[in-house]
Amino acid sequence: DAGSSVEEVEFNWDEYLEDTGATAAPHGSFKHVDTSLQNGFAPGMKLEVAVKSDQNTYWVATIITTCGQLLLLRYDGYGEDRKADFWCDILTADLHPIGWCEQNKKILKVPEGIKDKIPDQEEFLQRVLKGACSAPANLLEGLHRGKNPLDFIAPGSRLELQNFRDSLEAWIVNVVENVGGRLKLRYEGLEDSDKFDQWLFYLDPFLHQVGWAAQHGYSLQPPLAIRSLRSEADWQEILKKVKEEEEESSVPTDLFKDKPVIGVHSFSEGMKLEAVDPMAPFVISPATVLKVYNDKYFMIEIDDLRPDRPTSRSYICHVNSAGIFPVQWSLKNGLNLSPPPGYPGQDFDWADYLKQCGAEAAPQSCFPSLTSDHGFKESMKLEAVNPVDPEEVCIATVTKLKDSYLWLQLEGSKKPVPDCIVSVESMNIFPVGWCETNGYQLRPPRKAIVNKQKKIAVVQPEKQILSSRTVHDGLKNQELNSSDSVVINGKYCCPKIYFNHRCFSGPYLNKGRIAELPQSVGPGNCVLVLKEVLTLLINAAYKPSRVLRELQLDEEAAWHGHGETLKAKYKGKSYRATVEVVRTADRVADFCRKTCIKLECCPNLFGPQMVLDKCSENCSVLTKTKYTHYYGKRKNKRIGRPPGGHSNLEVAMKKPNKRRKRRKHFFVHKKKRSSASVDNTPAGSPQGSGAEEEDDQDESELSHSLAQDRDKRKRKLRTFSFSDDENKPPSPKDIKMEVAEKLQLDSNPLEWSVADVVRFLKSTDCAPLARIFLDQEIDGQALLLLTLPTVQECMDLKLGPAIKLCHHIERVKLAFYQQFAN
């Protein structure tokens, strides 16, 4: 029903973990995700940095730690002294590889702070640079500068994929989508069909750079499953075309430097073992080594004793493949071994079976040692790929642990699946929040878990009016039943908070809805009472999202309270932000007053004092068009955020048709630098009409009336950026407003060659269009003359890709005017 679908879309990990009482699996347990976040810089690397006190001189610094595009550096000579450590942004700081100063005739000079420690500069440099590792030059200069290496695996890039079902041959695959390193791959030659698409993490041992097969002596052949779809001549023609375009669609070699190295195995044909079929990893079954290709690869077949067995369940393995175990491993670990189909009797016995087959068991030495040092525990939550439908990533719960294997129960999959058996090193499991960080749809649980004793319903005043008795009982009930709450005593007990609806309600709050609120909330625990009060106020606003924005915690302000996440719904969207709430009774009155000032209403609109007849602020004479005068006198008291401080407000569409890239700022995974979400909902007015641009600069200039402000904001231009994954124009529901990334160019675009233009396009999400620019011989001068109509007509592009392309062209034009036009 409609209600449940809304719950699904609004899934929130923090609330889910709180409701289920579960914990998230530690981020450090997902090694492949950690690797994908590395930006190519590592602690201990050295580089040459401009000295702050004298920009014309440079000195050697060591990387202490990295965080996205930021590096924490320490000048060599400070030793273990951390007081002079400083952060640098790779994109803006003057950073260079070791040896750059010498090549470019720049001066290396000891900074003032450590002059006394380094009497002989030359001798010191020789000593510290001996055997030192320099930061990679390609990550400090040119198009790779400040980029996460993963960004270079763009849609349209080509890789080689080993066939892991029936032979060792490889074939070319195209990257259709890159979700945080998880790649959707389509075989070359099947451009119009997604039937054989596969999802693999970029570090998968069977995925390689183009040219790998030739280097290692394997043939390039399409897999048997697709070979009959085209003639042999067609396949050869495709291969020829790929080789011609190899340079344009290749990915950087160093991307695969962290791939697991495949070791040498000691299996022989005919050996028996226990195995989990990777296509259906739900049971452990007896299996046979069917074929040994070389010292690295062998084929396993899941045993099937039926004379008329349907198809062979075989797949290619290497010594570190997951899901292969010695004979009796299940028995020793108290696990059920599924007998082969067609096996007589119910009780499977390995000794009888080996004798019956005339086979030997693979010795223990053939198998890698299993570890239990991984950080996972039973009942922990994570995100995992559904093996039956790899398009789905579901919420997963660890139900069982044996050595380095997890049994995962998947929630929310379209079709229920049994518990999956996965290795702790699997690249199909991810930490909590990975999907949201990378803009991918996580399958939410079918039913939202609600613990009514711990949650108070968010009141929608226009639909439901709670009496103060009901709210008071709710708070009391919550207090009594919450195991982790603070015991009520005088210090933490909030007095009653009254809603004085006759007071001036300001520009954001609807006076009629305020009048429908309960007379008071509380008494009870401070955090609980104030959270309920703020929720009621948010829902009583003309535009709840705007009130939530005004209340949200300013990251730069001193924080003395308790952070609580509040939600707002408006015009089909849901918003969430962290709001500061005080914890002690002595600060409640001041908190209420300051919150009123944030909302530009009467300071007595709500608080511990009931206003009976006349307000002490004499607010009854004020109207909404006069509010600026009233708060003009109190500007120094205003608690609002500085311009641009909307950092922790999250916006979500109710029913997203496309995947949107949403990022949590506190999550350590990869963050895009290209945009920052802004509020783009219509203006807050009693009728909810008008299209107001939420501009912080306008908000701070409170010398005009609301009507004048609205007219001025209507005239403001908006910058739209389409996060559209397909080549069609997004519908208005799918549009995400973004602030365009400011582009810094290393050279004048007027002087760009065709190759320079192609290189720039490949660094954007329009990489697949680079081929057109190459064919049309578009250089820098031609690029700056392109417009949307020209792009659509001459390049025969649909509107969506054309708009995205023109967005990047406009960024180049803007950077040209700012950097080179003078």
C-alpha positions in Angstrom: 0.0 0.0 0.0 1.0 3.6 -0.3 1.9 4.0 3.3 4.4 1.1 3.2 6.0 2.4 0.0 6.7 5.8 1.7 8.3 4.0 4.6 10.5 2.1 2.2 11.8 5.2 0.5 12.5 6.9 3.8 14.7 4.1 5.2 17.3 5.5 7.5 20.1 3.4 8.9 20.5 5.3 12.2 16.8 4.8 13.0 16.8 1.2 11.9 19.8 0.3 14.0 18.2 2.1 17.0 14.9 0.3 16.5 16.4 -3.2 16.0 19.0 -2.6 18.8 21.7 -3.9 16.3 25.2 -2.6 15.6 26.8 -2.0 12.2 29.7 -4.1 11.1 32.9 -2.1 11.5 34.1 -0.2 8.4 37.6 -1.6 8.7 36.3 -5.1 8.0 35.6 -4.2 4.3 39.1 -4.0 2.9 38.0 -3.7 -0.7 36.0 -0.6 0.2 38.9 1.0 2.1 41.1 0.4 -1.0 38.6 2.0 -3.3 38.7 5.2 -1.2 42.4 5.6 -1.4 43.4 8.6 -3.5 46.9 7.4 -4.5 48.6 9.2 -1.7 49.9 7.3 1.3 51.4 8.4 4.7 55.1 8.7 4.5 55.2 9.9 0.9 57.2 13.2 0.4 56.5 16.2 -1.8 57.7 19.8 -2.3 55.4 22.4 -0.9 55.4 26.2 -1.1 56.4 27.8 2.2 53.5 29.8 3.6 55.6 32.7 4.9 57.5 33.0 1.6 55.5 31.8 -1.5 58.5 32.0 -3.7 60.4 29.2 -1.8 59.6 25.6 -1.2 60.5 22.9 1.3 60.1 19.1 1.5 57.1 17.8 3.5 55.9 14.3 4.5 52.3 13.2 4.2 51.0 12.3 7.7 47.5 11.3 6.7 45.0 11.7 3.9 41.3 12.5 3.8 39.7 12.6 0.3 41.4 15.5 -1.5 43.0 16.8 1.7 46.5 16.0 2.9 47.9 16.5 6.4 51.5 17.5 5.9 54.6 18.1 8.1 57.7 19.9 7.0 60.8 17.7 7.2 62.9 18.8 10.2 60.0 19.0 12.7 60.6 15.3 13.6 57.8 14.0 15.9 56.6 17.6 16.7 53.0 17.9 15.5 52.4 21.5 16.3 53.2 22.7 12.8 51.2 20.1 10.9 49.0 21.7 8.3 46.2 20.6 5.9 46.4 21.1 2.2 43.8 20.8 -0.6 45.4 18.9 -3.5 43.3 21.0 -6.0 44.4 24.4 -4.7 47.7 24.1 -2.8 51.1 24.5 -4.5 52.2 20.9 -4.3 54.9 19.1 -6.4 56.7 15.8 -6.6 60.3 15.5 -5.3 62.7 17.0 -7.8 60.3 19.5 -9.2 62.1 22.5 -7.8 65.4 21.4 -9.3 63.8 20.9 -12.7 62.0 24.3 -12.7 64.8 26.4 -11.1 62.8 27.0 -7.9 64.3 27.6 -4.5 64.3 25.0 -1.7 64.6 26.9 1.6 64.3 25.8 5.2 61.2 27.4 6.9 61.9 29.9 9.6 60.5 27.6 12.4 63.2 25.0 12.0 66.2 27.0 10.7 68.1 26.4 13.9 67.6 22.6 13.6 69.1 22.3 10.1 72.5 24.0 9.9 73.4 22.2 6.6 70.5 22.2 4.2 72.2 20.1 1.5 73.3 17.4 3.8 69.9 17.3 5.5 68.1 16.9 2.2 70.4 14.1 1.0 69.8 12.3 4.2 65.9 12.6 4.3 65.4 12.0 0.6 67.6 8.9 0.4 65.3 6.0 -0.4 62.2 8.3 0.1 59.0 7.7 -1.9 57.8 10.7 -3.8 54.1 11.5 -4.2 53.1 10.5 -7.7 53.5 13.3 -10.2 50.4 12.4 -12.2 48.2 12.9 -9.1 49.7 16.4 -8.4 49.5 17.8 -12.0 47.1 17.6 -15.0 43.7 16.0 -15.2 44.4 13.4 -12.5 45.1 16.1 -9.9 43.0 15.6 -6.8 40.9 12.9 -8.4 39.9 9.6 -6.8 41.4 7.0 -9.2 38.0 5.3 -9.3 36.6 8.3 -11.2 38.6 7.2 -14.3 36.6 4.1 -14.7 33.8 6.1 -16.4 30.9 4.7 -18.4 32.3 3.7 -21.8 35.6 2.5 -20.4 36.7 -1.0 -21.6 38.2 -3.8 -19.6 38.8 -7.5 -20.1 36.8 -10.1 -18.2 37.9 -13.7 -17.8 35.2 -16.3 -18.4 34.8 -18.0 -15.1 32.1 -20.5 -16.1 33.6 -22.8 -18.8 37.0 -21.8 -20.1 40.0 -19.4 -19.4 39.3 -17.2 -22.4 38.7 -13.5 -21.9 36.5 -11.0 -23.7 36.1 -7.2 -23.8 33.5 -5.6 -21.5 32.1 -2.1 -21.5 31.5 -0.2 -18.2 27.8 0.7 -18.2 27.8 2.1 -14.6 30.3 2.7 -11.8 28.9 2.7 -8.3 31.7 3.3 -5.9 33.9 0.8 -7.7 31.1 -1.8 -8.3 30.9 -2.0 -12.0 28.0 -2.9 -14.3 29.6 -4.6 -17.3 28.3 -5.4 -20.7 30.1 -7.6 -23.2 31.4 -5.8 -26.3 29.1 -6.5 -29.2 25.9 -6.6 -27.1 25.3 -2.9 -26.9 21.5 -3.2 -27.1 21.0 -6.1 -24.7 21.4 -6.1 -20.9 20.5 -9.9 -20.6 24.1 -10.9 -20.0 25.2 -7.9 -18.0 27.3 -8.6 -14.9 28.1 -6.7 -11.7 31.7 -7.0 -10.4 33.9 -5.0 -8.0 36.8 -3.4 -9.9 39.3 -5.4 -7.8 37.8 -8.7 -8.8 40.7 -11.2 -9.8 38.9 -12.1 -13.0 38.7 -8.4 -14.2 41.7 -6.9 -16.0 43.0 -4.0 -18.1 42.6 -4.3 -21.9 45.7 -6.1 -23.2 45.9 -8.5 -20.2 44.9 -11.6 -22.3 47.6 -11.0 -24.9 50.3 -10.4 -22.3 49.4 -13.7 -20.4 48.8 -15.9 -23.4 45.0 -16.2 -23.3 42.8 -15.8 -26.3 40.2 -13.1 -26.7 36.9 -15.0 -27.5 33.3 -14.2 -26.6 31.9 -16.6 -24.0 29.9 -19.6 -25.3 26.6 -18.1 -24.0 26.8 -15.2 -26.4 29.0 -16.5 -29.2 26.1 -17.7 -31.3 24.5 -14.2 -31.3 26.9 -13.0 -34.0 29.0 -14.5 -36.8 32.7 -15.1 -36.4 33.4 -12.3 -38.9 31.3 -9.9 -36.8 33.2 -10.8 -33.6 36.6 -10.2 -35.4 35.3 -6.9 -36.7 34.4 -5.9 -33.1 37.8 -6.9 -31.9 39.5 -4.8 -34.6 37.4 -1.8 -33.7 38.3 -2.2 -30.0 42.0 -2.2 -30.8 41.7 0.9 -32.8 39.9 2.8 -30.0 42.1 1.2 -27.2 43.7 4.5 -26.2 40.5 6.4 -25.8 38.6 3.8 -23.7 41.5 2.5 -21.5 41.7 3.1 -17.8 44.9 4.0 -15.8 47.2 1.0 -15.1 47.8 1.8 -11.5 44.1 1.3 -10.7 44.7 -2.5 -10.5 47.9 -2.3 -8.4 45.9 -3.4 -5.3 44.2 -6.4 -6.9 44.7 -9.7 -5.0 47.6 -11.7 -6.4 46.7 -15.2 -7.5 49.0 -17.8 -6.0 50.0 -21.3 -7.1 47.6 -24.2 -6.3 48.4 -27.9 -5.8 45.0 -29.5 -6.8 44.8 -32.5 -9.2 42.0 -33.7 -11.4 39.5 -36.0 -9.7 40.1 -34.7 -6.1 37.1 -34.3 -3.9 36.3 -31.3 -1.7 33.4 -29.4 -0.2 32.2 -26.2 -2.1 29.7 -23.4 -2.2 28.3 -22.7 -5.7 28.9 -19.0 -6.2 25.7 -18.8 -8.4 23.6 -20.2 -5.5 25.6 -19.8 -2.3 23.1 -21.2 0.1 24.4 -24.7 0.8 27.7 -26.6 1.1 27.9 -29.5 -1.3 30.4 -32.2 -2.3 32.4 -31.2 -5.4 35.1 -32.5 -7.7 38.2 -30.9 -9.4 37.0 -31.4 -13.0 40.0 -29.9 -14.8 43.4 -28.3 -14.0 44.3 -25.6 -16.6 47.7 -24.5 -15.2 49.4 -23.8 -11.8 46.9 -20.9 -11.2 43.5 -22.0 -12.4 41.3 -25.2 -12.1 37.7 -26.0 -12.7 35.3 -27.3 -10.0 32.0 -29.1 -10.5 29.3 -29.5 -7.9 28.6 -33.2 -7.7 25.3 -34.5 -9.2 24.7 -38.2 -9.4 21.5 -38.1 -11.4 21.8 -39.9 -14.8 19.7 -37.2 -16.4 21.1 -34.2 -14.7 20.0 -30.9 -16.2 23.2 -28.8 -16.6 26.7 -29.0 -15.2 27.3 -26.6 -12.3 31.0 -25.9 -12.9 33.1 -22.8 -12.4 36.7 -21.8 -12.5 38.7 -21.3 -9.3 42.1 -20.3 -8.0 43.8 -21.1 -4.7 42.2 -18.1 -2.9 38.7 -18.6 -4.3 36.0 -18.3 -1.7 33.8 -21.2 -0.8 36.1 -24.2 -1.2 36.8 -26.4 1.8 38.5 -29.7 2.6 36.5 -32.8 3.1 34.8 -33.0 6.5 35.0 -29.2 7.1 31.2 -29.1 7.5 31.2 -31.9 10.0 34.0 -30.4 12.1 32.1 -27.1 12.2 28.7 -28.6 13.0 27.3 -27.5 9.6 24.9 -29.4 7.3 26.5 -30.8 4.1 23.9 -31.1 1.3 24.2 -34.6 -0.3 24.6 -34.7 -4.1 21.3 -34.9 -6.0 20.7 -38.6 -6.7 22.6 -39.8 -3.6 21.0 -42.9 -2.0 19.9 -42.4 1.5 19.7 -39.4 3.8 22.9 -39.7 5.9 25.9 -38.6 3.7 29.2 -40.2 4.7 32.4 -39.0 3.1 34.3 -42.3 3.6 31.6 -44.3 1.8 31.3 -41.7 -0.9 35.0 -41.6 -1.6 35.1 -45.4 -1.8 32.0 -45.4 -4.0 33.5 -42.8 -6.4 37.1 -44.3 -6.3 38.4 -40.8 -5.6 40.7 -39.2 -3.1 40.1 -36.2 -0.9 42.0 -33.0 -1.6 44.6 -32.7 1.2 44.4 -29.9 3.8 47.6 -28.4 2.4 45.7 -27.4 -0.8 43.5 -24.9 1.0 44.5 -21.5 2.4 44.4 -21.1 6.2 41.1 -19.5 7.4 41.1 -16.6 9.8 38.6 -15.5 12.4 40.2 -12.1 13.0 37.9 -10.0 10.9 35.7 -7.8 13.2 32.3 -9.4 12.2 30.0 -10.7 14.9 26.6 -12.3 15.0 23.6 -10.0 14.5 25.7 -7.2 13.0 24.2 -5.4 10.1 25.7 -4.6 6.7 24.7 -4.2 3.0 25.1 -7.1 0.7 24.5 -8.0 -3.0 21.6 -10.5 -3.6 23.3 -13.4 -5.4 20.1 -14.3 -7.2 19.6 -10.7 -8.6 23.0 -8.9 -8.5 21.2 -5.6 -9.3 19.8 -5.6 -5.8 21.8 -4.5 -2.7 19.9 -5.5 0.5 20.1 -5.0 4.2 21.9 -8.0 5.6 22.2 -9.5 9.1 25.0 -11.9 10.2 23.1 -15.0 11.4 26.1 -17.3 11.8 30.0 -17.2 11.8 32.4 -20.0 11.0 36.1 -19.2 10.6 36.2 -16.6 7.8 32.7 -17.2 6.5 29.4 -15.4 7.2 25.8 -16.6 6.9 23.8 -13.6 5.9 20.0 -13.1 6.0 18.9 -10.6 3.3 16.0 -8.3 4.0 13.8 -6.6 1.5 14.8 -8.6 -1.6 12.0 -8.7 -4.3 11.9 -12.5 -3.9 12.9 -14.1 -0.6 16.2 -15.9 -0.6 17.7 -18.4 1.9 20.7 -17.4 4.1 23.7 -16.7 1.9 27.2 -18.0 2.6 29.9 -15.4 1.9 33.6 -15.0 2.7 34.5 -12.1 5.0 36.8 -11.0 2.1 33.9 -11.0 -0.4 33.6 -7.9 -2.6 29.8 -8.2 -2.6 29.4 -7.0 1.0 29.6 -3.4 2.0 29.4 -1.3 5.2 26.2 0.4 6.4 25.6 3.6 4.4 27.6 2.5 1.4 24.6 2.6 -1.0 23.5 6.1 0.2 27.0 7.4 -0.1 27.3 6.2 -3.7 23.8 7.2 -4.8 22.5 3.6 -5.2 19.1 2.3 -4.1 19.3 0.1 -1.1 16.5 -2.4 -0.8 14.8 -1.4 2.4 13.1 -3.9 4.8 9.6 -4.9 3.9 8.1 -3.6 7.1 9.5 -0.7 9.0 10.2 -1.7 12.6 8.4 0.6 15.1 8.9 0.2 18.8 6.0 2.3 20.0 7.3 2.4 23.6 10.5 4.2 22.4 9.0 6.4 19.7 6.5 9.2 19.9 4.5 9.8 16.7 5.4 12.9 14.7 2.2 15.0 14.9 0.7 16.4 11.7 -1.5 19.1 13.2 -3.8 19.4 10.2 -4.6 15.7 10.5 -4.3 14.9 14.2 -4.5 17.1 17.2 -3.1 15.6 20.4 -4.2 16.9 23.7 -1.6 17.9 26.2 -2.6 14.9 28.3 -1.9 12.5 25.4 1.6 14.0 24.7 2.3 14.1 28.4 1.4 10.5 28.7 3.5 9.6 25.7 6.5 11.3 27.2 5.9 9.7 30.5 5.5 6.3 28.9 8.6 6.8 26.8 10.6 7.8 29.9 9.5 4.7 31.8 10.1 2.3 29.0 13.4 3.6 27.6 16.2 1.6 28.9 18.9 4.1 27.9 17.3 7.3 29.0 18.4 9.5 31.9 16.6 9.0 35.1 14.4 12.0 35.7 15.6 14.3 38.4 15.5 18.0 38.9 18.5 18.7 36.7 17.3 16.9 33.6 13.5 17.3 34.1 12.1 19.9 31.7 9.1 21.9 32.9 6.0 22.2 30.9 6.5 24.0 27.6 3.5 26.2 26.6 2.5 27.2 23.1 1.2 30.8 23.4 -0.7 30.9 20.1 -1.8 34.5 20.5 1.8 35.7 20.2 3.3 36.9 16.9 4.1 33.7 14.9 6.6 35.3 12.5 7.1 34.7 8.7 7.6 30.9 8.9 4.9 29.5 11.2 1.2 29.2 10.4 -0.8 31.0 13.1 -3.8 28.7 12.5 -1.7 25.5 12.9 -0.1 26.9 16.1 -3.6 27.5 17.5 -4.3 23.7 16.9 -1.3 22.6 18.9 -1.7 21.2 22.4 -1.6 23.9 25.1 1.6 22.4 26.5 4.1 19.5 26.3 5.9 17.9 29.2 7.1 17.8 31.9 9.7 15.1 31.2 13.3 14.5 30.1 14.6 17.7 28.5 15.8 16.1 25.3 12.5 14.3 24.7 10.3 17.2 25.5 12.2 19.7 23.4 12.5 17.3 20.5 8.7 16.9 20.6 8.2 20.7 20.8 10.5 21.3 17.8 8.7 18.5 15.8 5.3 20.1 16.4 6.7 23.6 15.4 8.2 22.2 12.2 4.9 20.6 11.2 3.1 23.9 12.0 5.1 25.8 9.4 4.0 27.0 6.0 7.1 25.3 4.7 8.5 22.7 7.2 11.8 22.3 5.3 12.6 26.0 5.8 12.0 25.9 9.5 14.2 22.8 9.8 16.9 24.7 7.9 16.6 27.6 10.4 16.9 25.2 13.4 19.7 23.0 12.1 23.0 22.9 14.0 25.6 25.4 12.8 28.8 23.3 12.5 31.0 26.4 13.3 29.1 27.5 16.4 30.0 26.4 19.9 28.0 23.3 20.7 26.9 22.8 24.3 23.8 20.6 23.9 22.7 17.3 22.5 22.4 16.6 18.7 19.0 15.2 17.7 17.9 14.3 14.1 14.6 15.9 13.2 12.6 15.4 10.0 10.3 17.5 7.9 8.1 16.7 4.9 7.1 19.2 2.3 5.7 19.0 -1.3 6.5 15.3 -1.6 10.0 15.5 -0.2 11.5 14.5 3.1 14.2 16.5 4.8 16.4 15.6 7.8 18.8 17.7 9.8 20.7 17.6 13.1 19.4 20.1 15.6 21.0 21.1 18.9 18.8 20.4 22.0 19.8 21.4 25.6 19.9 18.6 28.2 19.4 20.5 31.5 16.4 22.3 32.9 18.4 25.5 33.7 19.0 26.1 30.0 15.5 25.4 28.7 14.1 29.0 29.0 17.1 30.5 27.2 16.9 27.7 24.5 13.3 28.4 23.8 13.9 32.1 23.6 16.8 31.7 21.2 14.9 29.3 19.1 12.0 31.8 18.8 14.6 34.4 17.6 15.9 32.0 15.0 12.3 31.6 13.7 11.8 35.4 13.9 8.7 35.1 16.0 7.8 36.5 19.4 10.3 35.3 22.0 7.3 34.1 24.1 5.6 32.1 21.4 6.7 28.9 23.2 8.5 28.4 26.5 8.1 27.6 30.2 6.0 30.8 30.7 2.3 30.8 29.8 1.1 34.1 28.3 -2.4 34.8 29.7 -3.7 38.1 28.3 -1.0 40.4 27.1 2.5 39.4 26.0 5.4 41.2 27.7 7.0 41.8 24.3 3.8 43.7 23.1 4.0 41.5 19.9 0.3 41.9 19.1 1.0 45.1 17.1 3.4 43.2 14.7 2.4 41.8 11.3 4.4 39.6 9.0 5.4 42.5 6.8 6.8 44.3 9.8 8.8 41.5 11.2 12.1 42.8 9.7 11.9 46.0 11.7 11.2 44.0 14.9 14.2 41.7 14.3 16.4 44.4 12.8 16.8 45.8 16.4 17.9 42.3 17.5 20.2 41.4 14.7 23.1 40.9 17.1 21.0 38.3 18.9 20.2 36.3 15.9 21.4 32.7 16.1 21.1 31.8 12.4 23.9 30.2 10.5 26.5 32.1 8.5 25.9 32.4 4.7 26.3 29.0 3.0 26.0 27.1 6.3 23.4 24.6 5.2 25.8 21.7 5.5 23.9 19.1 7.4 20.5 19.3 5.9 19.7 16.2 3.8 16.9 16.2 1.1 15.3 13.1 -0.2 12.7 12.6 -3.0 9.7 10.6 -2.0 9.6 8.3 -5.0 12.9 8.5 -6.8 12.8 7.1 -10.4 16.5 7.4 -10.9 19.4 6.8 -8.5 20.5 10.0 -6.9 23.8 10.8 -5.4 23.3 11.7 -1.8 26.1 12.0 0.6 26.4 12.1 4.4 29.1 14.4 5.5 30.0 12.3 8.5 30.5 9.2 6.5 34.2 8.5 5.5 33.5 7.1 2.1 34.3 9.0 -1.1 32.7 12.4 -1.4 32.1 14.3 -4.7 33.4 17.8 -4.7 31.3 18.9 -7.6 28.1 19.9 -5.7 26.4 20.9 -2.5 22.7 20.3 -2.1 20.5 23.3 -1.7 16.8 23.6 -0.9 14.8 24.0 -4.0 11.2 23.7 -2.8 8.6 26.5 -3.4 8.4 29.4 -1.1 6.9 29.3 2.3 3.6 31.2 2.2 0.2 30.6 3.6 -0.9 29.3 0.1 2.4 27.6 -0.6 2.6 29.4 -3.9 5.5 31.2 -5.6 8.9 29.9 -6.5 11.4 31.3 -4.1 15.1 30.7 -4.4 16.6 30.0 -1.0 19.5 32.4 -1.1 21.4 33.0 2.1 22.6 36.4 1.1 19.0 37.5 0.7 18.1 35.9 4.1 20.7 38.0 5.8 19.5 41.3 4.3 16.4 41.8 6.4 15.7 45.4 5.4 12.9 44.5 3.0 9.4 43.1 3.4 8.6 39.4 2.5 6.9 40.4 -0.7 10.0 42.4 -1.9 12.3 39.5 -1.0 10.1 37.0 -2.9 10.1 39.2 -6.0 13.9 39.6 -5.9 14.5 35.9 -5.3 12.2 35.0 -8.2 14.6 36.9 -10.5 17.6 34.9 -9.3 19.1 32.5 -11.8 19.2 28.8 -10.9 22.0 26.4 -11.9 20.7 23.0 -12.7 22.9 19.9 -12.8 21.5 16.7 -14.0 22.6 13.5 -12.2 20.9 11.4 -14.9 22.4 8.0 -15.5 20.6 7.4 -18.8 20.7 9.2 -22.2 17.4 10.9 -21.8 16.3 14.2 -20.2 15.3 13.8 -16.6 11.8 14.5 -15.5 11.4 17.4 -13.0 11.1 14.9 -10.1 14.6 13.7 -10.9 16.3 17.0 -11.1 18.7 17.7 -8.2 19.8 21.3 -7.8 23.5 21.7 -7.4 26.0 24.4 -7.1 28.3 24.0 -10.1 31.9 23.1 -9.3 34.3 25.8 -9.9 36.8 24.6 -12.5 40.5 25.4 -12.3 42.2 25.2 -15.7 46.0 24.5 -16.0 46.2 26.0 -19.5 44.3 28.4 -21.7 41.5 26.5 -23.5 42.0 28.7 -26.6 45.3 26.9 -27.0 43.9 23.4 -26.5 44.5 20.8 -29.2 41.8 18.2 -30.1 43.7 15.7 -27.9 43.5 18.2 -24.9 39.7 18.6 -25.5 39.3 14.8 -25.6 41.3 14.5 -22.4 39.2 17.0 -20.6 35.9 15.3 -21.6 37.2 11.9 -20.4 37.6 13.4 -16.9 33.9 14.2 -16.9 30.7 12.1 -16.9 30.5 12.7 -20.7 33.5 10.5 -21.4 31.6 8.4 -24.0 31.1 11.5 -26.1 34.9 12.1 -26.5 34.9 10.0 -29.6 32.6 12.5 -31.4 35.0 15.4 -30.6 37.9 13.4 -31.9 36.1 12.6 -35.2 34.9 16.2 -35.6 38.4 17.6 -34.8 37.0 20.0 -32.2 39.9 21.9 -30.6 39.8 24.5 -27.7 38.6 27.4 -29.9 35.8 25.4 -31.4 34.8 24.1 -27.9 34.3 27.6 -26.6 32.0 28.4 -29.6 29.7 25.4 -28.9 26.1 26.1 -27.8 23.2 23.8 -26.9 21.4 24.1 -30.3 24.8 23.5 -32.1 25.6 20.4 -30.0 22.1 18.9 -30.6 22.1 19.5 -34.4 25.7 18.7 -35.3 26.3 15.8 -32.9 22.8 14.3 -33.2 22.5 14.0 -29.4 19.3 13.6 -27.3 18.5 16.5 -25.0 19.7 14.8 -21.8 23.3 14.1 -22.9 23.4 17.4 -24.8 22.5 19.4 -21.6 25.1 17.5 -19.6 27.8 18.2 -22.2 26.9 21.9 -22.4 27.1 22.1 -18.6 30.8 21.1 -18.8 31.4 23.4 -21.8 29.9 26.3 -19.8 32.2 25.5 -16.9 35.2 25.7 -19.2 33.9 29.1 -20.6 33.5 30.4 -17.1 36.9 29.3 -16.0 38.3 30.8 -19.2 36.8 34.2 -18.5 37.9 34.2 -14.9 41.4 32.9 -15.5 42.5 34.0 -18.9 40.2 36.6 -20.4 42.3 39.5 -19.0 
